[in-house]
Amino acid sequence: MDLTFKTPYGRFNYRVGAIILHDGKVLLMRNPEVPYLYSVGGRVNYNETTEEAVIREVLEETGVKLSVDRPVFFHEQFFDEEVTGEHFHEVAVYFLMKDTAALGDIKCSSVTERGVSEELIWIPLDELEQHYVVPVSIARELKNMPGHFTPIVERD
């Protein structure tokens, strides 16, 4: 069971994001329903640690079982979803994943909760600012990733 629930004020989400770097590029996802790119990752399941969740989500979305290098960001975000207009209060932990040669054989077979097929895309880090990536604050930090666990609060 995903740790997400609706309230009279909007939806609460508890999620994880994977920062997957390989050959100077970051792995992101997209789907034709939204105008932005986003991290590999998803909602934490009930009774699952964030680390277990990110490993599971990466495997589900890429077909590759990656190990966690370290947690990088604790991200709390308040936003209105661009497609549905639903208001979100989201708490997320972003993990840097360990690089591996197996990343050359990734295949995406995941779909969004609305059933839309997703696609994986490698973006060179030096071209990241040319793309609309959410959360904006996380994308901004990727080129100069902190060496310690960093909290970020973002209000749209």
Contacts in CASP RR format, 6 or more apart in sequence:
PFRMAT RR
TARGET T0000
AUTHOR 0000-0000-0000
METHOD contacts of the structure
MODEL  1
MDLTFKTPYGRFNYRVGAIILHDGKVLLMRNPEVPYLYSVGGRVNYNETT
EEAVIREVLEETGVKLSVDRPVFFHEQFFDEEVTGEHFHEVAVYFLMKDT
AALGDIKCSSVTERGVSEELIWIPLDELEQHYVVPVSIARELKNMPGHFT
PIVERD
1 45 0 8 1.000
1 46 0 8 1.000
2 43 0 8 1.000
2 44 0 8 1.000
2 45 0 8 1.000
2 46 0 8 1.000
3 13 0 8 1.000
3 14 0 8 1.000
3 43 0 8 1.000
3 44 0 8 1.000
3 45 0 8 1.000
3 46 0 8 1.000
4 11 0 8 1.000
4 12 0 8 1.000
4 13 0 8 1.000
4 14 0 8 1.000
4 43 0 8 1.000
5 11 0 8 1.000
5 12 0 8 1.000
9 87 0 8 1.000
10 86 0 8 1.000
10 87 0 8 1.000
10 88 0 8 1.000
10 89 0 8 1.000
11 86 0 8 1.000
11 87 0 8 1.000
11 88 0 8 1.000
11 89 0 8 1.000
12 88 0 8 1.000
12 89 0 8 1.000
12 90 0 8 1.000
12 91 0 8 1.000
13 43 0 8 1.000
13 88 0 8 1.000
13 89 0 8 1.000
13 90 0 8 1.000
13 91 0 8 1.000
13 92 0 8 1.000
14 43 0 8 1.000
14 44 0 8 1.000
14 90 0 8 1.000
14 91 0 8 1.000
14 92 0 8 1.000
15 41 0 8 1.000
15 42 0 8 1.000
15 43 0 8 1.000
15 44 0 8 1.000
15 90 0 8 1.000
15 91 0 8 1.000
15 92 0 8 1.000
16 41 0 8 1.000
16 42 0 8 1.000
16 43 0 8 1.000
16 44 0 8 1.000
16 50 0 8 1.000
16 53 0 8 1.000
16 54 0 8 1.000
16 57 0 8 1.000
16 92 0 8 1.000
16 93 0 8 1.000
16 94 0 8 1.000
16 95 0 8 1.000
17 39 0 8 1.000
17 40 0 8 1.000
17 41 0 8 1.000
17 42 0 8 1.000
17 54 0 8 1.000
17 57 0 8 1.000
17 92 0 8 1.000
17 93 0 8 1.000
17 94 0 8 1.000
17 95 0 8 1.000
18 27 0 8 1.000
18 39 0 8 1.000
18 40 0 8 1.000
18 41 0 8 1.000
18 54 0 8 1.000
18 57 0 8 1.000
18 58 0 8 1.000
18 66 0 8 1.000
18 94 0 8 1.000
18 95 0 8 1.000
18 97 0 8 1.000
19 26 0 8 1.000
19 39 0 8 1.000
19 72 0 8 1.000
19 94 0 8 1.000
19 95 0 8 1.000
19 96 0 8 1.000
19 97 0 8 1.000
19 142 0 8 1.000
19 145 0 8 1.000
20 26 0 8 1.000
20 27 0 8 1.000
20 40 0 8 1.000
20 58 0 8 1.000
20 62 0 8 1.000
20 66 0 8 1.000
20 97 0 8 1.000
20 99 0 8 1.000
20 103 0 8 1.000
21 27 0 8 1.000
21 96 0 8 1.000
21 97 0 8 1.000
21 99 0 8 1.000
21 125 0 8 1.000
22 99 0 8 1.000
22 103 0 8 1.000
22 104 0 8 1.000
22 122 0 8 1.000
24 124 0 8 1.000
24 125 0 8 1.000
25 122 0 8 1.000
25 123 0 8 1.000
25 124 0 8 1.000
25 125 0 8 1.000
26 122 0 8 1.000
26 123 0 8 1.000
26 125 0 8 1.000
26 128 0 8 1.000
26 142 0 8 1.000
27 40 0 8 1.000
27 62 0 8 1.000
27 103 0 8 1.000
27 106 0 8 1.000
27 120 0 8 1.000
27 121 0 8 1.000
27 122 0 8 1.000
28 37 0 8 1.000
28 38 0 8 1.000
28 39 0 8 1.000
28 40 0 8 1.000
28 120 0 8 1.000
28 121 0 8 1.000
28 122 0 8 1.000
28 123 0 8 1.000
28 131 0 8 1.000
28 133 0 8 1.000
29 37 0 8 1.000
29 38 0 8 1.000
29 39 0 8 1.000
29 40 0 8 1.000
29 61 0 8 1.000
29 108 0 8 1.000
29 110 0 8 1.000
29 118 0 8 1.000
29 119 0 8 1.000
29 120 0 8 1.000
29 121 0 8 1.000
30 36 0 8 1.000
30 37 0 8 1.000
30 38 0 8 1.000
30 118 0 8 1.000
30 119 0 8 1.000
30 121 0 8 1.000
31 112 0 8 1.000
31 116 0 8 1.000
31 117 0 8 1.000
31 118 0 8 1.000
31 119 0 8 1.000
32 116 0 8 1.000
32 117 0 8 1.000
33 83 0 8 1.000
33 112 0 8 1.000
33 114 0 8 1.000
33 116 0 8 1.000
34 82 0 8 1.000
34 83 0 8 1.000
35 82 0 8 1.000
35 132 0 8 1.000
36 82 0 8 1.000
36 132 0 8 1.000
36 133 0 8 1.000
36 134 0 8 1.000
37 121 0 8 1.000
37 123 0 8 1.000
37 131 0 8 1.000
37 132 0 8 1.000
37 133 0 8 1.000
37 134 0 8 1.000
38 133 0 8 1.000
38 134 0 8 1.000
39 94 0 8 1.000
39 138 0 8 1.000
40 57 0 8 1.000
40 58 0 8 1.000
40 61 0 8 1.000
40 62 0 8 1.000
40 120 0 8 1.000
41 54 0 8 1.000
41 57 0 8 1.000
41 58 0 8 1.000
41 61 0 8 1.000
42 53 0 8 1.000
42 57 0 8 1.000
43 53 0 8 1.000
44 50 0 8 1.000
44 53 0 8 1.000
45 53 0 8 1.000
45 56 0 8 1.000
48 56 0 8 1.000
50 71 0 8 1.000
50 93 0 8 1.000
50 95 0 8 1.000
51 68 0 8 1.000
51 71 0 8 1.000
51 95 0 8 1.000
54 68 0 8 1.000
54 93 0 8 1.000
54 95 0 8 1.000
54 97 0 8 1.000
55 65 0 8 1.000
55 66 0 8 1.000
55 67 0 8 1.000
55 68 0 8 1.000
58 64 0 8 1.000
58 65 0 8 1.000
58 66 0 8 1.000
58 97 0 8 1.000
59 65 0 8 1.000
59 66 0 8 1.000
60 110 0 8 1.000
61 108 0 8 1.000
61 110 0 8 1.000
61 118 0 8 1.000
61 120 0 8 1.000
62 103 0 8 1.000
62 106 0 8 1.000
62 107 0 8 1.000
62 108 0 8 1.000
62 120 0 8 1.000
63 106 0 8 1.000
63 107 0 8 1.000
63 109 0 8 1.000
64 100 0 8 1.000
64 102 0 8 1.000
64 103 0 8 1.000
64 105 0 8 1.000
64 106 0 8 1.000
66 97 0 8 1.000
66 98 0 8 1.000
66 100 0 8 1.000
66 102 0 8 1.000
66 103 0 8 1.000
67 97 0 8 1.000
67 98 0 8 1.000
68 95 0 8 1.000
68 96 0 8 1.000
68 97 0 8 1.000
68 98 0 8 1.000
69 95 0 8 1.000
69 96 0 8 1.000
69 97 0 8 1.000
69 98 0 8 1.000
70 95 0 8 1.000
70 96 0 8 1.000
70 149 0 8 1.000
71 93 0 8 1.000
71 94 0 8 1.000
71 95 0 8 1.000
71 96 0 8 1.000
71 149 0 8 1.000
72 94 0 8 1.000
72 95 0 8 1.000
72 96 0 8 1.000
72 145 0 8 1.000
72 146 0 8 1.000
72 147 0 8 1.000
72 149 0 8 1.000
72 150 0 8 1.000
73 92 0 8 1.000
73 93 0 8 1.000
73 94 0 8 1.000
73 138 0 8 1.000
73 141 0 8 1.000
73 149 0 8 1.000
73 150 0 8 1.000
73 151 0 8 1.000
73 152 0 8 1.000
74 91 0 8 1.000
74 92 0 8 1.000
74 93 0 8 1.000
74 149 0 8 1.000
74 150 0 8 1.000
74 151 0 8 1.000
74 152 0 8 1.000
75 90 0 8 1.000
75 91 0 8 1.000
75 92 0 8 1.000
75 93 0 8 1.000
75 94 0 8 1.000
75 135 0 8 1.000
75 137 0 8 1.000
75 138 0 8 1.000
75 151 0 8 1.000
75 152 0 8 1.000
75 153 0 8 1.000
75 154 0 8 1.000
76 89 0 8 1.000
76 90 0 8 1.000
76 91 0 8 1.000
76 92 0 8 1.000
76 151 0 8 1.000
76 152 0 8 1.000
76 153 0 8 1.000
76 154 0 8 1.000
77 88 0 8 1.000
77 89 0 8 1.000
77 90 0 8 1.000
77 92 0 8 1.000
77 135 0 8 1.000
77 153 0 8 1.000
77 154 0 8 1.000
77 155 0 8 1.000
77 156 0 8 1.000
78 87 0 8 1.000
78 88 0 8 1.000
78 89 0 8 1.000
78 90 0 8 1.000
78 154 0 8 1.000
78 155 0 8 1.000
78 156 0 8 1.000
79 87 0 8 1.000
79 88 0 8 1.000
79 90 0 8 1.000
79 154 0 8 1.000
79 155 0 8 1.000
79 156 0 8 1.000
80 86 0 8 1.000
80 87 0 8 1.000
80 88 0 8 1.000
80 156 0 8 1.000
81 87 0 8 1.000
81 88 0 8 1.000
92 135 0 8 1.000
94 138 0 8 1.000
96 145 0 8 1.000
106 120 0 8 1.000
108 118 0 8 1.000
108 119 0 8 1.000
108 120 0 8 1.000
110 117 0 8 1.000
110 118 0 8 1.000
111 117 0 8 1.000
111 118 0 8 1.000
112 118 0 8 1.000
123 131 0 8 1.000
123 133 0 8 1.000
125 142 0 8 1.000
125 143 0 8 1.000
126 143 0 8 1.000
128 139 0 8 1.000
128 142 0 8 1.000
128 143 0 8 1.000
129 139 0 8 1.000
131 139 0 8 1.000
133 139 0 8 1.000
135 152 0 8 1.000
135 154 0 8 1.000
136 154 0 8 1.000
137 152 0 8 1.000
137 154 0 8 1.000
138 152 0 8 1.000
141 150 0 8 1.000
141 152 0 8 1.000
END
